Amino acid sequence: MALNIADLFEHAVDAVPERLAIACGDAEISYRDLEARTNQLAHCLAAAGVGVGDHVGVYGRNSIELVEAFLAAYKLRAIPVNVNYRYVEAELRYLFSEAELKALVFDRQYGDKVAALRPDFPDLRRALAIDDGSGAALPPGAVDFATAIAGESADRDFGPRSPDDIYLLYTGGTTGYPKGVLWRQEDVWRTLGGGIDFATGERLADEWEQIRRGTAGPTGMIRLATAPLIHGSAQWSTLPALFAGDSVVLMSQFDPHEVWRAVQRHKVNTIVMVGDAMARPLIEAYEQERYDSSSVIAVSSNGSIFSATVKEQYLALLPNVVITDAIGSSETGFTGLGFVSAGTKKTEGPTVTAGPSTIVIDEQNRPVGPGEVGRIARGGHIPLGYYKDAVKTAALFADVDGVRYAVPGDYARVEEDGSITLLGRGNTCVNTGGEKVFPEEVEGALKSHADVFDAIVIGVPDELLGQRVAALVQPREGRDLDLGALDAHLRTQIAGYKVPRSVWVVDEIGRTPAGKADYRWAHRYAQEHAAAAASGRRAAATPAAVGPQQGAGGS
C-alpha cells in the first residue's frame, strides 16, 4: 500500500472525476481539472530540477492554485513548505534559509518581498506568481503561474511513491521563530488524514477505503474550511475531504458574513474553524442576519480555545447541529475529541475524550490519575521530529513504560470520568508567586463577560511575584468596558491569584491568520505600553488601532 498523500488524492480523481473538488470565491474546479492542472504544475517544477525531497515554498492566501501547489509537490515526492503570508522580511528570510527552498509559488501581492529576498537565495530555481487580482507587478525572475503551466503535460506519468515520503509543517511561530515538524506521510495520514478512526482507533483497511466510503452515495459531503492553508488546521480539513471525493469550500480571507454566504451558496454540510477567534464572529454574524443554515449538520473547532460561552451561543442558535471540539498540535496530531451539547459542564478549557493513543504524564513521565495535571502525550503514529534541530527533537519525545510518545508541552487535567481538560501550552503558562496560571483559562473567563469580545492573557515581570497575570482585552463594538465590573465578574469565575493585575484595553487583539493567539504581539504591546498599566492593580490604555504588520486582526 502506498499510503501517500498524492496517491490518496489520485484514487478520488479516478473515482469521481466530474465532482466539484474545490470552490474558492467565484472559482470552482472539478476533480478531473484539478488533477490535470496539478500534473501540469508538477511537470513545470520537475523541468526546473525539483525532485524527491526538495522543498517548494507555498506562499499565499487560499486559492485553488495554492491547493495545486501542495498537491504538485507531493506528486513529485517533493515537500511543500507553508509560508505565512503575514511574515515580515526578516521572518521570511529566516524561513527561506531554514527550509532551503528550491521553488516558490506565491501570490503576486507579495512580489515585493520575493523580489527583495530572491537574490540572496540562488538555489531558488523557480518562482511562480499566482494572479490574485491585486494588479501587483511581476517581480524580476518570476513567471506567471498560468503561463508557466499552460504548455506542460497534463499526464499522470510520475514514478511510484512511498509511505516514507515526508510531510513538513512549519508551526505558527507565535512565541518565536517557526519550527518545521517532520512526519512520514503514512503517520500523518493515520493521525490527521482519516487513516485511523478518531473515536475507536481502528485502522482503515487500505488506501482505497476513504474513497469507497465517499462513493457509497450519489454525492459527497460539502466541507468548508475557514482557516488559511498555510496552517495545519485547513490542510487537514482539505486533504481528507479530497481523499474521500468530497467538495471543499475555501475562503480567501476570513469574513464571517462571507462564510455564511458561502454556506448558503454551496449548501455546506460541515464547517471547520479555529477556536473563539473565528467561532465568535461567525455565530454573531449569523445572529445578525439569520442565514440559511439548513444544510449544516456539523460544526467543529480545533487547534485553539473554544470557550463555554461561545459554545452556548452555537447551541442556542443551531440546536440541531452537532458541535465538536477537537484538540491536538502540529507535533501530535489529533489527541482528543469532545461532543458539545446543551448543559455541557463549563470548564476552563476544552474537555474531551482522549484519543486511543493519548495519555497525560507527569514530569517523571508517569501517567497521572483523576484530578491531577500533567503533559499530554501521544503514542502510536507520531512525527520524526523537528527539521534540522536535534536538540528540540530529543526534547519532544518521552519514554513511558518502554513506549515512545510525542510530548509537545500541552498541559491537561484528567477528570474523574477519564476525560481530559486542556489547560494550555506550558511555554505560555504564567508563574505568579509560585502558582501556575494557564492563559486559556483566564481568557475564557474574560470572554464570558458581556462587554468583552476577545482577550489574550500573558505574564509580565513583577518584582514581588516574579510574574503577574496581565490581559489585553478587546471590548465589544460600542461598549464601554468597566474594569471594576470586569474584576468583580472574574472573581466569580476564577481564583483571585488568576485575575489579571494589569489590563490594557485595545482596539483589536493580535492573532495569527488561523486565529491563534499571537503571544509575541501581546508581549511586545505590553512592553511598549508598560507605563499605562499600574503594577499590582489594573490600568487601561486605549491605543490607536493596531496595524497589520503588528499581527492584529483576522486572516
Residue pairs with C-beta under 8 A, 6 or more apart in sequence:
1 163
1 206
1 207
2 8
2 160
2 161
2 162
2 163
2 207
3 163
3 185
3 186
3 189
3 195
3 207
4 74
4 161
4 162
4 163
4 165
4 185
4 186
5 71
5 74
5 165
5 167
5 185
5 189
5 193
5 239
6 71
6 74
6 75
6 77
6 158
6 161
7 161
7 207
8 189
8 193
8 207
8 210
8 211
8 239
8 242
8 243
9 35
9 71
9 74
9 239
9 242
9 243
10 35
10 156
11 207
11 208
11 210
11 211
11 243
12 31
12 210
12 211
12 214
12 242
12 243
12 244
12 245
13 31
13 32
13 34
13 35
15 211
15 214
15 215
15 245
16 31
16 211
16 214
16 215
16 220
16 245
17 30
17 31
17 32
17 35
18 30
18 31
18 32
19 30
19 31
19 219
19 220
19 245
19 247
20 28
20 29
20 30
20 247
21 29
21 30
21 31
21 33
21 34
21 242
21 247
21 248
22 28
22 29
22 34
22 64
22 67
22 238
22 247
22 248
22 249
22 250
23 29
23 247
23 248
23 249
23 250
23 262
23 266
24 62
24 63
24 64
24 249
24 250
24 251
24 252
25 252
27 63
27 64
29 37
29 64
31 245
34 64
34 67
34 68
34 71
35 154
35 156
36 154
37 68
37 149
37 154
38 68
38 71
38 72
38 75
39 72
39 75
39 152
39 153
39 154
39 155
39 156
40 149
40 150
40 152
40 153
40 154
41 68
41 69
41 72
41 105
41 128
41 145
41 149
41 152
42 72
42 73
42 75
42 76
42 158
43 149
43 152
43 153
44 126
44 128
44 148
44 149
44 152
45 56
45 72
45 73
45 76
45 78
45 103
45 126
46 76
47 152
48 102
48 103
48 125
48 126
49 102
49 125
50 56
50 73
50 76
50 78
50 102
50 103
50 125
50 126
51 76
51 77
51 78
52 76
52 77
52 78
53 77
53 78
53 79
53 166
54 76
54 78
54 79
54 102
54 103
55 78
55 79
55 80
55 81
55 99
55 100
55 101
55 102
55 103
55 168
56 69
56 72
56 73
56 78
56 79
56 80
56 81
56 101
56 102
56 103
56 104
56 105
57 80
57 81
57 83
57 95
57 96
57 99
57 101
57 103
57 104
57 105
57 106
58 66
58 69
58 70
58 73
58 80
58 81
58 82
58 83
58 105
58 229
58 230
59 83
59 85
59 104
59 105
59 106
59 107
59 110
59 114
59 230
60 66
60 85
60 105
60 106
60 107
60 110
60 130
60 132
61 85
61 107
61 132
61 228
61 252
61 253
61 555
62 228
62 229
62 234
62 250
62 251
62 252
62 253
63 107
63 130
63 132
63 250
63 252
65 105
65 130
65 145
66 105
66 130
66 229
67 229
67 238
67 248
67 250
69 80
69 105
70 80
70 229
70 235
73 79
73 80
74 80
74 161
74 165
75 156
75 158
76 158
77 159
77 161
77 162
77 165
78 102
79 166
79 167
79 168
80 168
81 95
81 99
81 101
81 168
81 170
81 180
82 169
82 170
82 229
82 230
82 231
82 235
83 92
83 95
83 104
83 106
83 170
83 230
84 91
84 95
84 170
84 172
84 173
84 178
84 230
84 512
84 513
85 107
85 110
85 228
85 230
85 513
86 512
86 513
86 548
86 551
87 95
88 549
89 113
89 116
89 117
91 173
91 177
92 113
92 117
93 117
93 120
94 177
95 170
95 178
96 117
96 121
96 124
97 121
98 177
98 180
98 387
98 388
99 168
99 170
99 180
99 387
100 123
101 121
101 123
101 124
102 123
102 124
102 125
102 126
103 124
103 125
103 126
103 127
103 128
104 114
104 124
104 126
104 127
104 128
105 128
105 130
105 145
106 114
106 127
106 128
106 129
106 130
106 142
107 129
107 130
107 132
107 134
108 129
108 130
108 131
108 132
108 134
108 135
108 136
108 137
108 138
109 132
109 134
109 136
111 129
111 136
111 137
111 138
111 139
111 142
112 136
112 139
114 127
114 129
114 139
114 142
115 139
115 140
118 124
118 127
118 139
118 140
118 141
126 143
126 148
127 139
127 141
127 142
127 143
128 142
128 143
128 144
128 145
128 148
129 138
129 139
129 142
129 143
129 144
129 145
130 145
131 144
131 145
131 146
138 144
162 185
163 184
163 185
163 186
164 184
164 185
164 186
165 184
165 185
166 182
166 183
166 184
166 185
167 182
167 183
167 184
167 185
167 188
168 180
168 181
168 182
168 183
168 387
169 180
169 181
169 183
169 232
169 235
169 330
170 178
170 179
170 180
170 181
171 178
171 179
171 180
171 181
171 330
172 178
172 231
172 512
172 514
172 516
173 179
173 520
174 512
174 516
174 517
174 518
174 519
174 520
175 427
175 428
175 519
175 520
176 520
179 386
179 387
179 389
179 392
180 386
180 387
180 388
181 330
181 331
181 383
181 385
181 386
181 387
182 383
182 384
182 385
182 386
182 387
183 383
183 384
184 384
186 195
186 381
187 381
187 382
187 383
188 333
188 381
188 383
189 195
190 196
190 203
190 380
190 381
191 332
191 333
191 334
191 378
191 380
191 381
191 382
192 232
192 236
192 240
192 328
192 333
192 334
193 236
193 239
193 240
193 243
194 204
194 210
194 240
194 243
194 244
195 203
195 204
196 202
196 203
196 204
196 356
196 381
197 203
197 204
198 326
198 334
198 337
198 355
199 337
199 353
200 356
201 355
201 356
201 357
204 210
210 240
210 243
210 244
211 243
211 244
211 245
213 244
214 220
214 243
214 244
214 245
214 246
215 245
220 241
220 244
220 245
220 246
220 247
221 241
221 244
221 246
221 247
221 269
221 270
222 246
222 247
222 249
222 266
222 267
222 268
222 269
222 270
222 295
223 237
223 241
223 246
223 247
223 248
223 249
223 268
223 269
223 270
223 272
224 248
224 249
224 250
224 251
224 259
224 262
224 263
224 266
224 268
224 270
224 271
224 272
225 233
225 234
225 237
225 238
225 248
225 249
225 250
225 251
225 272
226 234
226 251
226 254
226 259
226 271
226 272
226 273
226 274
226 278
226 282
227 233
227 234
227 237
227 254
227 272
227 273
227 274
227 278
227 303
227 513
227 514
227 515
227 555
228 234
228 513
228 514
228 555
229 235
229 238
229 250
230 513
231 274
231 303
231 512
231 513
231 514
232 303
232 330
233 272
233 274
233 302
233 303
233 514
234 250
234 272
234 514
237 248
237 272
238 248
238 250
241 247
241 248
242 248
247 266
249 262
249 266
249 268
251 258
251 259
251 262
253 554
253 555
254 278
254 513
254 515
254 554
254 555
255 554
256 278
256 281
256 282
256 284
256 285
256 286
257 285
257 289
259 271
259 282
259 285
260 282
260 285
260 286
260 289
260 291
260 293
261 291
262 268
263 271
263 291
263 292
263 293
263 295
263 296
264 291
264 292
267 295
268 295
268 296
269 295
269 296
269 297
269 298
270 296
270 297
270 298
270 299
270 300
271 282
271 296
271 298
271 299
271 300
272 300
272 301
272 302
273 279
273 282
273 299
273 300
273 301
273 515
274 301
274 302
274 303
274 304
274 514
274 515
274 516
275 301
275 302
275 303
275 304
275 305
275 306
275 515
275 516
276 304
276 305
276 306
276 307
276 310
276 447
276 454
276 515
277 304
277 454
277 509
277 511
277 515
277 516
277 517
277 554
278 301
278 515
278 554
279 301
279 306
279 310
279 314
280 310
280 313
280 447
280 453
280 454
281 554
283 310
283 313
283 314
283 317
283 318
284 313
286 293
286 317
286 318
287 313
287 317
293 318
293 321
296 318
296 321
297 321
297 322
298 321
298 322
298 323
298 324
299 314
299 318
299 321
299 322
299 323
299 324
300 323
300 324
300 325
300 326
301 323
301 324
301 325
301 326
302 325
302 326
302 327
302 328
303 326
303 327
303 328
303 329
303 514
303 516
304 514
304 515
304 516
304 517
305 349
305 350
305 440
305 443
305 444
306 325
306 350
307 443
307 444
307 447
307 448
308 344
308 346
308 347
308 444
308 448
309 444
309 447
309 448
310 447
311 323
311 325
311 340
311 344
314 321
314 323
314 340
315 323
315 340
315 341
315 342
319 342
322 339
323 339
323 340
323 341
324 337
324 338
324 339
324 340
325 337
325 338
325 339
325 340
325 350
325 352
326 334
326 336
326 337
326 338
326 352
327 334
327 335
327 336
327 337
327 350
327 352
327 376
327 410
327 422
328 334
328 335
328 336
329 335
329 408
329 410
330 408
331 382
331 383
331 396
331 406
331 408
332 358
332 376
332 378
332 382
332 406
332 408
332 410
333 378
333 381
333 382
334 355
335 354
335 355
335 358
335 376
335 378
335 410
336 350
336 352
336 353
336 354
336 355
336 358
336 420
336 422
337 352
337 353
337 355
338 350
338 351
338 352
338 353
338 419
345 351
347 421
348 421
348 423
348 438
348 440
348 441
348 444
348 445
348 494
349 412
349 421
349 422
349 423
349 424
349 438
349 440
349 441
349 444
350 421
350 422
351 415
351 419
351 420
351 421
351 422
352 419
352 420
352 422
353 418
353 419
354 360
354 418
354 419
354 420
355 378
356 380
357 378
357 379
357 380
357 381
358 376
358 377
358 378
358 420
359 367
359 376
359 377
359 378
359 379
359 400
359 405
360 367
360 368
360 372
360 373
360 374
360 375
360 376
360 377
360 412
360 413
360 414
360 420
361 367
361 368
361 374
361 375
361 377
361 398
361 400
361 405
361 407
362 368
362 372
362 374
362 375
363 374
363 375
365 398
365 399
365 400
366 400
367 374
367 400
368 374
368 414
369 414
370 414
370 415
370 416
370 418
371 413
371 414
371 415
371 416
372 413
372 414
373 411
373 412
373 413
373 423
374 411
374 412
374 414
375 407
375 409
375 410
375 411
375 412
375 426
376 407
376 408
376 410
376 411
376 412
376 420
376 422
377 398
377 400
377 405
377 406
377 407
378 405
378 406
379 400
379 403
379 404
379 405
379 406
382 397
382 404
382 405
382 406
383 396
383 406
384 393
385 392
385 393
385 396
385 397
386 392
386 393
386 396
396 406
396 407
396 408
397 404
397 405
397 406
397 407
398 404
398 405
398 407
399 405
408 425
409 425
409 426
409 427
410 422
410 423
410 424
410 425
410 426
411 422
411 423
411 424
411 425
411 426
411 429
411 438
412 420
412 421
412 422
412 423
413 420
413 421
413 423
414 420
415 421
422 440
423 438
423 440
423 441
424 438
424 439
424 440
424 441
428 438
428 439
428 458
428 519
429 436
429 437
429 438
429 439
429 459
430 436
430 437
430 438
430 439
430 457
430 458
430 459
430 467
430 468
430 469
431 437
431 459
431 466
431 467
432 459
432 462
432 465
432 466
432 467
432 468
432 469
432 497
433 464
433 465
433 466
433 497
435 497
435 498
437 457
437 459
437 469
437 497
437 498
439 456
439 457
439 458
439 517
440 457
441 494
441 498
442 455
442 457
442 469
442 471
442 490
442 494
442 498
442 499
442 500
443 455
443 456
443 457
443 471
443 517
445 489
445 490
445 493
445 494
445 498
446 452
446 455
446 457
446 471
446 473
446 486
446 490
446 500
447 453
447 454
447 455
448 489
448 493
449 485
449 486
449 489
449 490
450 476
451 475
451 476
451 479
451 480
451 481
451 482
451 485
451 486
452 473
452 474
452 475
452 476
452 481
452 486
453 474
453 475
453 476
453 477
454 473
454 474
454 509
455 471
455 472
455 473
455 474
455 509
456 471
456 472
456 509
456 510
456 517
456 518
456 519
456 522
457 469
457 470
457 471
457 472
457 500
458 470
458 471
458 472
458 519
458 522
458 523
458 526
459 467
459 468
459 469
459 470
460 467
460 468
460 470
460 502
460 523
460 526
460 530
460 533
461 467
462 468
462 501
462 535
462 536
463 535
464 536
468 501
468 502
468 535
468 536
469 497
469 498
469 499
469 500
469 501
469 502
470 500
470 501
470 502
470 503
470 504
470 526
470 533
471 500
471 502
471 503
471 504
472 503
472 504
472 506
472 509
472 510
472 522
472 525
472 526
473 481
473 486
473 503
473 504
473 505
473 506
474 505
474 506
474 507
474 508
474 509
475 481
475 505
481 505
481 540
483 503
483 505
483 538
483 540
486 503
487 499
487 538
490 498
490 499
490 500
491 499
500 538
501 535
501 536
501 537
501 538
502 526
502 533
502 534
502 535
502 538
502 539
503 533
503 538
503 539
503 540
504 525
504 526
504 529
504 532
504 533
504 539
504 540
504 541
504 543
505 540
505 541
505 542
506 525
506 542
506 543
506 546
507 542
507 543
507 544
507 545
507 546
508 545
508 546
508 552
508 553
509 517
509 552
510 517
510 518
510 521
510 522
510 525
510 546
510 550
510 551
510 552
510 553
511 517
511 518
511 551
511 552
511 553
511 554
512 518
512 551
512 555
513 554
513 555
514 555
515 554
515 555
518 551
518 552
520 551
521 546
521 550
521 551
521 552
524 550
525 543
525 546
525 550
526 533
529 541
529 543
532 539
532 540
532 541
533 539
533 540
533 541
545 552
546 552
546 553
